[in-house]
Amino acid sequence: MDPIKYFTFSMIISISGIRGILLNRRNIPIMSMPIESMLLAVNVNFLVFSVSSDDMMGQSFASLVPTVAAAESAIGLAIFVITFRVRGTIAVEFINSIQG
């Protein structure tokens, strides 16, 4: 197994996720999709390190990443729904007026 190919694939996914966040700053739900792809890149890294070092710890972490991603998506969706009910929009340029 050549881990360099997998690390390159993971790096490409991560860079495209960062690029997706930086280029799309209008809609919050669409901004959350590149975050999920960056979590996928981290998951691939966990699996490659686990297989290359012959250790099961990376695979156990890789099984926990989708759980964290699902929780993050559920909390984010709840925030979007509440923001849409209060403000009437979820556009990023109007979110900066929220004050804690």
DSSP file with accessible surface (Angstrom, degrees, kcal/mol):
  #  RESIDUE AA STRUCTURE BP1 BP2  ACC     N-H-->O    O-->H-N    N-H-->O    O-->H-N    TCO  KAPPA ALPHA  PHI   PSI    X-CA   Y-CA   Z-CA
    1    1 A M              0   0  131      0, 0.0     0, 0.0     0, 0.0     0, 0.0   0.000 360.0 360.0 360.0 129.5    0.0    0.0    0.0
    2    2 A D    >>  -     0   0   77      1,-0.1     4,-0.8     2,-0.0     3,-0.7  -0.865 360.0-170.6-100.2 104.6    1.3    3.4   -1.0
    3    3 A P  H 3> S+     0   0   36      0, 0.0     4,-2.6     0, 0.0     5,-0.2   0.739  76.7  74.6 -70.8 -17.2    0.1    5.9    1.6
    4    4 A I  H 3> S+     0   0  105      1,-0.2     4,-2.4     2,-0.2     5,-0.2   0.896  93.8  52.1 -63.1 -37.9    1.3    8.9   -0.5
    5    5 A K  H <> S+     0   0  138     -3,-0.7     4,-2.3     1,-0.2    -1,-0.2   0.923 112.2  45.4 -63.1 -41.9   -1.6    8.4   -3.0
    6    6 A Y  H  X S+     0   0  109     -4,-0.8     4,-2.6     2,-0.2    -2,-0.2   0.873 112.0  50.8 -71.6 -37.3   -4.1    8.5   -0.2
    7    7 A F  H  X S+     0   0   53     -4,-2.6     4,-2.4     2,-0.2    -1,-0.2   0.886 110.5  50.4 -66.7 -35.6   -2.5   11.5    1.5
    8    8 A T  H  X S+     0   0   62     -4,-2.4     4,-2.4    -5,-0.2    -2,-0.2   0.925 110.7  48.9 -65.7 -43.3   -2.6   13.3   -1.8
    9    9 A F  H  X S+     0   0  109     -4,-2.3     4,-2.2     1,-0.2    -2,-0.2   0.928 112.5  48.3 -60.4 -43.2   -6.3   12.4   -2.2
   10   10 A S  H  X S+     0   0    2     -4,-2.6     4,-2.5     1,-0.2    -2,-0.2   0.889 110.3  51.4 -65.5 -38.2   -7.0   13.6    1.3
   11   11 A M  H  X S+     0   0  104     -4,-2.4     4,-2.8     2,-0.2     5,-0.2   0.907 108.8  51.0 -66.4 -38.8   -5.1   16.9    0.7
   12   12 A I  H  X S+     0   0  102     -4,-2.4     4,-2.4     2,-0.2    -2,-0.2   0.925 111.5  47.6 -64.9 -41.9   -7.1   17.5   -2.5
   13   13 A I  H  X S+     0   0   20     -4,-2.2     4,-1.9     2,-0.2    -2,-0.2   0.927 113.4  48.3 -64.2 -42.2  -10.4   17.0   -0.6
   14   14 A S  H  X S+     0   0   39     -4,-2.5     4,-2.4     2,-0.2    -2,-0.2   0.923 111.8  48.2 -66.4 -42.9   -9.2   19.3    2.2
   15   15 A I  H  X S+     0   0   97     -4,-2.8     4,-2.7     1,-0.2    -1,-0.2   0.903 110.8  51.3 -65.9 -38.3   -8.0   22.1   -0.1
   16   16 A S  H  X S+     0   0   61     -4,-2.4     4,-2.2    -5,-0.2    -1,-0.2   0.867 109.5  51.7 -67.3 -31.3  -11.3   21.9   -2.0
   17   17 A G  H  X S+     0   0    1     -4,-1.9     4,-1.9     2,-0.2    -2,-0.2   0.924 110.9  46.3 -67.6 -43.2  -13.2   22.2    1.3
   18   18 A I  H  X S+     0   0   82     -4,-2.4     4,-2.4     1,-0.2    -2,-0.2   0.923 113.5  49.8 -63.9 -41.4  -11.2   25.3    2.3
   19   19 A R  H  X S+     0   0  160     -4,-2.7     4,-2.5     1,-0.2     5,-0.2   0.891 108.0  54.1 -64.1 -37.9  -11.8   26.7   -1.1
   20   20 A G  H  X S+     0   0   22     -4,-2.2     4,-1.5     1,-0.2    -1,-0.2   0.877 110.0  46.6 -64.8 -37.1  -15.5   26.0   -0.9
   21   21 A I  H  < S+     0   0   40     -4,-1.9    -2,-0.2     2,-0.2    -1,-0.2   0.919 115.3  45.7 -70.1 -42.5  -15.7   27.9    2.4
   22   22 A L  H  < S+     0   0   97     -4,-2.4    -2,-0.2     1,-0.2    -1,-0.2   0.854 117.1  42.9 -71.6 -33.2  -13.7   30.9    1.2
   23   23 A L  H  < S+     0   0  124     -4,-2.5     2,-0.7     1,-0.2    -1,-0.2   0.764 110.8  55.4 -85.4 -25.4  -15.6   31.2   -2.2
   24   24 A N     <  +     0   0   44     -4,-1.5    -1,-0.2    -5,-0.2    -4,-0.0  -0.834  54.0 143.8-114.0  97.0  -19.1   30.7   -1.0
   25   25 A R        +     0   0  147     -2,-0.7    -1,-0.1    -3,-0.1     3,-0.1   0.002  54.6  77.7-119.0  29.1  -20.0   33.1    1.7
   26   26 A R  S    S+     0   0  190      1,-0.3    66,-1.8    66,-0.1     2,-0.5   0.807  90.3  40.5-104.9 -38.5  -23.6   33.8    0.9
   27   27 A N  B  >  -A   91   0A  59     64,-0.2     4,-1.6     1,-0.1    -1,-0.3  -0.956  62.5-153.2-122.8 123.7  -25.6   30.8    2.1
   28   28 A I  H  > S+     0   0   38     62,-1.0     4,-1.3    -2,-0.5    -1,-0.1   0.899  93.6  53.0 -66.9 -42.6  -24.9   29.1    5.5
   29   29 A P  H  > S+     0   0   40      0, 0.0     4,-0.7     0, 0.0     3,-0.3   0.908 111.2  47.9 -61.6 -35.6  -26.2   25.6    4.6
   30   30 A I  H  4 S+     0   0   69      1,-0.2     3,-0.5     2,-0.2    -2,-0.2   0.830 107.0  57.6 -72.9 -28.2  -24.0   25.5    1.6
   31   31 A M  H  X S+     0   0   47     -4,-1.6     4,-0.6     1,-0.2    -1,-0.2   0.772 100.6  58.4 -69.9 -23.5  -21.1   26.7    3.7
   32   32 A S  H  X S+     0   0   30     -4,-1.3     4,-1.5    -3,-0.3    -1,-0.2   0.739  91.4  70.0 -79.6 -19.7  -21.5   23.7    5.9
   33   33 A M  H  X S+     0   0  115     -4,-0.7     4,-1.7    -3,-0.5    -1,-0.2   0.909  95.4  51.2 -66.7 -41.5  -21.0   21.2    3.1
   34   34 A P  H  > S+     0   0   18      0, 0.0     4,-2.1     0, 0.0    -1,-0.2   0.851 105.1  58.7 -64.1 -27.0  -17.3   21.9    2.6
   35   35 A I  H  X S+     0   0   65     -4,-0.6     4,-2.0     1,-0.2    -2,-0.2   0.916 104.4  50.7 -65.2 -38.8  -16.9   21.4    6.4
   36   36 A E  H  X S+     0   0   56     -4,-1.5     4,-1.8     1,-0.2    -1,-0.2   0.890 108.3  51.7 -65.1 -37.4  -18.3   17.9    5.9
   37   37 A S  H  X S+     0   0   33     -4,-1.7     4,-1.9     2,-0.2    -1,-0.2   0.869 107.5  52.5 -69.6 -31.9  -15.8   17.2    3.1
   38   38 A M  H  X S+     0   0   45     -4,-2.1     4,-2.1     2,-0.2    -1,-0.2   0.879 107.0  52.7 -69.6 -34.2  -12.9   18.3    5.3
   39   39 A L  H  X S+     0   0   45     -4,-2.0     4,-2.2     1,-0.2    -2,-0.2   0.877 106.6  53.8 -64.9 -34.5  -14.1   15.9    7.9
   40   40 A L  H  X S+     0   0   87     -4,-1.8     4,-2.4     2,-0.2    -2,-0.2   0.905 106.4  52.0 -63.8 -40.5  -14.0   13.2    5.2
   41   41 A A  H  X S+     0   0    3     -4,-1.9     4,-2.1     2,-0.2    -2,-0.2   0.911 109.7  48.7 -63.6 -40.4  -10.4   14.1    4.5
   42   42 A V  H  X S+     0   0   64     -4,-2.1     4,-2.4     1,-0.2    -1,-0.2   0.906 109.5  53.4 -64.4 -38.7   -9.6   13.8    8.2
   43   43 A N  H  X S+     0   0   28     -4,-2.2     4,-2.2     2,-0.2    -2,-0.2   0.907 107.5  50.2 -62.9 -42.5  -11.3   10.4    8.2
   44   44 A V  H  X S+     0   0   26     -4,-2.4     4,-2.6     1,-0.2     5,-0.2   0.915 109.8  51.7 -62.7 -40.7   -9.2    9.2    5.2
   45   45 A N  H  X S+     0   0   50     -4,-2.1     4,-2.6     1,-0.2     5,-0.3   0.911 108.0  51.7 -63.0 -42.5   -6.1   10.3    7.1
   46   46 A F  H  X S+     0   0   70     -4,-2.4     4,-2.1     1,-0.2    -1,-0.2   0.930 112.0  46.6 -57.9 -45.3   -7.1    8.3   10.1
   47   47 A L  H  X S+     0   0   73     -4,-2.2     4,-2.4     2,-0.2     5,-0.2   0.910 112.6  48.4 -67.4 -40.3   -7.7    5.2    8.1
   48   48 A V  H  X S+     0   0    9     -4,-2.6     4,-2.8     1,-0.2     5,-0.2   0.932 113.2  47.0 -67.4 -43.6   -4.4    5.5    6.2
   49   49 A F  H  X S+     0   0  117     -4,-2.6     4,-2.0    -5,-0.2    -1,-0.2   0.889 112.4  52.0 -63.4 -36.8   -2.4    6.0    9.3
   50   50 A S  H  X>S+     0   0    3     -4,-2.1     5,-2.3    -5,-0.3     4,-0.5   0.922 113.8  41.4 -65.6 -45.1   -4.2    3.1   10.9
   51   51 A V  H ><5S+     0   0   77     -4,-2.4     3,-0.6     3,-0.2    -2,-0.2   0.913 115.6  49.7 -71.1 -40.2   -3.5    0.7    8.1
   52   52 A S  H 3<5S+     0   0   66     -4,-2.8    -2,-0.2     1,-0.2    -1,-0.2   0.842 117.6  39.3 -71.6 -29.8    0.1    1.9    7.6
   53   53 A S  H 3<5S-     0   0   75     -4,-2.0    -1,-0.2    -5,-0.2    -2,-0.2   0.430 106.9-125.4 -96.6   1.1    1.0    1.6   11.3
   54   54 A D  T <<5 +     0   0  156     -3,-0.6     2,-0.4    -4,-0.5    -3,-0.2   0.919  65.3 133.3  55.8  49.6   -1.0   -1.6   11.8
   55   55 A D      < -     0   0   87     -5,-2.3     4,-0.4    -6,-0.2     3,-0.3  -0.978  54.3-149.0-131.5 141.8   -3.0   -0.1   14.6
   56   56 A M  S  > S+     0   0  127     -2,-0.4     4,-1.9     1,-0.2     5,-0.2   0.540  81.9  86.1 -87.4  -7.2   -6.8   -0.2   15.2
   57   57 A M  H  > S+     0   0  101      1,-0.2     4,-2.3     2,-0.2     5,-0.2   0.904  87.8  51.2 -64.4 -39.8   -6.9    3.2   17.0
   58   58 A G  H  > S+     0   0   12     -3,-0.3     4,-2.3     1,-0.2    -1,-0.2   0.880 109.0  51.3 -64.8 -36.3   -7.3    5.1   13.7
   59   59 A Q  H  > S+     0   0   73     -4,-0.4     4,-1.3     2,-0.2    -1,-0.2   0.866 108.8  50.7 -70.4 -33.2  -10.1    2.9   12.6
   60   60 A S  H  X S+     0   0   50     -4,-1.9     4,-0.8     2,-0.2    -2,-0.2   0.903 111.6  47.6 -70.2 -37.7  -11.9    3.5   15.8
   61   61 A F  H >X S+     0   0   98     -4,-2.3     4,-1.3     1,-0.2     3,-0.6   0.888 108.1  56.5 -65.8 -37.4  -11.5    7.2   15.5
   62   62 A A  H 3< S+     0   0    8     -4,-2.3    -1,-0.2     1,-0.3    -2,-0.2   0.812 103.9  53.2 -65.5 -28.0  -12.7    7.0   11.9
   63   63 A S  H 3< S+     0   0   77     -4,-1.3     4,-0.4     1,-0.2    -1,-0.3   0.738 108.1  51.2 -77.7 -19.4  -15.9    5.3   13.1
   64   64 A L  H <X S+     0   0   97     -4,-0.8     4,-2.0    -3,-0.6    -2,-0.2   0.713  92.5  74.9 -86.7 -22.0  -16.5    8.2   15.5
   65   65 A V  H  X S+     0   0   21     -4,-1.3     4,-2.6     1,-0.2     5,-0.2   0.913  92.9  51.4 -61.1 -44.6  -16.1   11.0   12.9
   66   66 A P  H  > S+     0   0   70      0, 0.0     4,-2.4     0, 0.0    -1,-0.2   0.871 108.0  54.4 -62.0 -30.1  -19.5   10.4   11.2
   67   67 A T  H  > S+     0   0   94     -4,-0.4     4,-2.2     2,-0.2    -2,-0.2   0.934 110.3  44.8 -65.6 -45.0  -21.1   10.6   14.6
   68   68 A V  H  X S+     0   0   92     -4,-2.0     4,-2.6     1,-0.2    -1,-0.2   0.904 112.9  52.0 -65.1 -39.7  -19.6   14.0   15.3
   69   69 A A  H  X S+     0   0   10     -4,-2.6     4,-2.3     1,-0.2    -2,-0.2   0.896 109.4  49.3 -65.0 -39.0  -20.5   15.1   11.8
   70   70 A A  H  X S+     0   0   62     -4,-2.4     4,-2.4     2,-0.2    -1,-0.2   0.911 112.0  48.2 -67.0 -40.7  -24.1   14.1   12.3
   71   71 A A  H  X S+     0   0   52     -4,-2.2     4,-2.5     2,-0.2     5,-0.2   0.915 111.8  50.0 -65.3 -40.9  -24.3   15.9   15.6
   72   72 A E  H  X S+     0   0   63     -4,-2.6     4,-2.5     1,-0.2    -2,-0.2   0.911 111.6  48.4 -64.1 -40.0  -22.8   19.0   14.0
   73   73 A S  H  X S+     0   0   54     -4,-2.3     4,-2.5     2,-0.2    -1,-0.2   0.901 111.3  49.8 -67.3 -40.1  -25.3   18.9   11.2
   74   74 A A  H  X S+     0   0   63     -4,-2.4     4,-2.1     2,-0.2    -2,-0.2   0.928 113.8  44.5 -66.0 -43.4  -28.2   18.5   13.5
   75   75 A I  H  X S+     0   0  110     -4,-2.5     4,-2.3     2,-0.2    -2,-0.2   0.919 114.3  50.2 -67.1 -41.8  -27.2   21.4   15.7
   76   76 A G  H  X S+     0   0   19     -4,-2.5     4,-2.4    -5,-0.2    -2,-0.2   0.908 109.6  50.7 -62.4 -41.4  -26.4   23.5   12.7
   77   77 A L  H  X S+     0   0  108     -4,-2.5     4,-2.5     2,-0.2    -1,-0.2   0.905 109.1  51.4 -64.9 -38.5  -29.8   22.8   11.2
   78   78 A A  H  X S+     0   0   51     -4,-2.1     4,-2.4     1,-0.2    -2,-0.2   0.924 110.5  48.8 -64.3 -40.2  -31.5   23.7   14.4
   79   79 A I  H  X S+     0   0   93     -4,-2.3     4,-2.7     1,-0.2    -2,-0.2   0.909 110.8  51.3 -65.6 -39.9  -29.7   27.0   14.5
   80   80 A F  H  X S+     0   0   32     -4,-2.4     4,-2.6     2,-0.2    -2,-0.2   0.924 110.3  48.4 -62.1 -43.3  -30.6   27.6   10.8
   81   81 A V  H  X S+     0   0   61     -4,-2.5     4,-2.2     2,-0.2    -2,-0.2   0.932 113.6  46.1 -65.5 -43.7  -34.3   27.0   11.5
   82   82 A I  H  X S+     0   0  105     -4,-2.4     4,-2.2     2,-0.2     5,-0.2   0.924 113.8  49.1 -65.0 -42.8  -34.4   29.3   14.6
   83   83 A T  H  X>S+     0   0   21     -4,-2.7     4,-3.1     1,-0.2     5,-0.6   0.908 111.1  50.0 -63.7 -40.1  -32.5   32.0   12.7
   84   84 A F  H  X5S+     0   0  118     -4,-2.6     4,-1.6    -5,-0.2    -1,-0.2   0.890 110.7  49.6 -66.8 -36.8  -34.9   31.7    9.7
   85   85 A R  H  <5S+     0   0  202     -4,-2.2    -1,-0.2    -5,-0.2    -2,-0.2   0.895 119.4  37.3 -67.7 -38.2  -37.9   32.0   12.0
   86   86 A V  H  <5S+     0   0  110     -4,-2.2    -2,-0.2    -5,-0.2    -3,-0.2   0.935 132.3  23.7 -79.2 -48.8  -36.6   35.0   13.8
   87   87 A R  H  <5S-     0   0  113     -4,-3.1    -3,-0.2    -5,-0.2    -2,-0.2   0.707  91.2-130.1 -92.4 -27.5  -34.9   36.9   10.9
   88   88 A G  S  <<S+     0   0   49     -4,-1.6     2,-0.3    -5,-0.6    -4,-0.2   0.436  83.0  58.3  88.4  -2.3  -36.7   35.6    7.9
   89   89 A T        -     0   0   44     -6,-0.5    -2,-0.2     2,-0.1    -1,-0.1  -0.986  58.7-155.2-152.8 156.5  -33.4   34.8    6.1
   90   90 A I        +     0   0   36     -2,-0.3   -62,-1.0    -3,-0.1     2,-0.1   0.047  49.0 137.7-120.4  23.9  -30.3   32.7    6.6
   91   91 A A  B >>  -A   27   0A  15    -64,-0.2     3,-1.0     1,-0.1     4,-0.8  -0.450  57.7-130.3 -69.5 141.9  -28.1   34.9    4.3
   92   92 A V  H >> S+     0   0   43    -66,-1.8     4,-1.0     1,-0.2     3,-0.8   0.866 102.3  62.7 -66.0 -34.9  -24.7   35.5    5.8
   93   93 A E  H 34 S+     0   0  101      1,-0.3    -1,-0.2   -67,-0.3   -67,-0.1   0.764 108.0  44.0 -67.5 -18.7  -24.7   39.2    5.3
   94   94 A F  H X4 S+     0   0  114     -3,-1.0     3,-0.9     1,-0.1    -1,-0.3   0.602  99.6  70.9 -96.8 -13.1  -27.7   39.6    7.6
   95   95 A I  H X< S+     0   0   40     -3,-0.8     3,-2.3    -4,-0.8    -2,-0.2   0.812  81.2  72.9 -73.4 -27.4  -26.4   37.2   10.3
   96   96 A N  T 3< S+     0   0  127     -4,-1.0    -1,-0.2     1,-0.3    -2,-0.1   0.661  84.6  68.9 -66.4  -9.8  -23.7   39.6   11.5
   97   97 A S  T <  S+     0   0   58     -3,-0.9     2,-0.4     2,-0.1    -1,-0.3   0.553  73.4 107.9 -84.1  -3.7  -26.4   41.7   13.1
   98   98 A I    <   -     0   0   79     -3,-2.3     2,-0.4    -4,-0.1    -3,-0.0  -0.582  52.8-169.3 -74.2 127.6  -27.0   39.0   15.7
   99   99 A Q              0   0  170     -2,-0.4    -2,-0.1     1,-0.1    -3,-0.0  -0.965 360.0 360.0-123.3 135.9  -25.6   40.2   19.0
  100  100 A G              0   0  132     -2,-0.4    -1,-0.1     0, 0.0    -2,-0.0   0.649 360.0 360.0 -87.8 360.0  -25.3   37.9   22.1
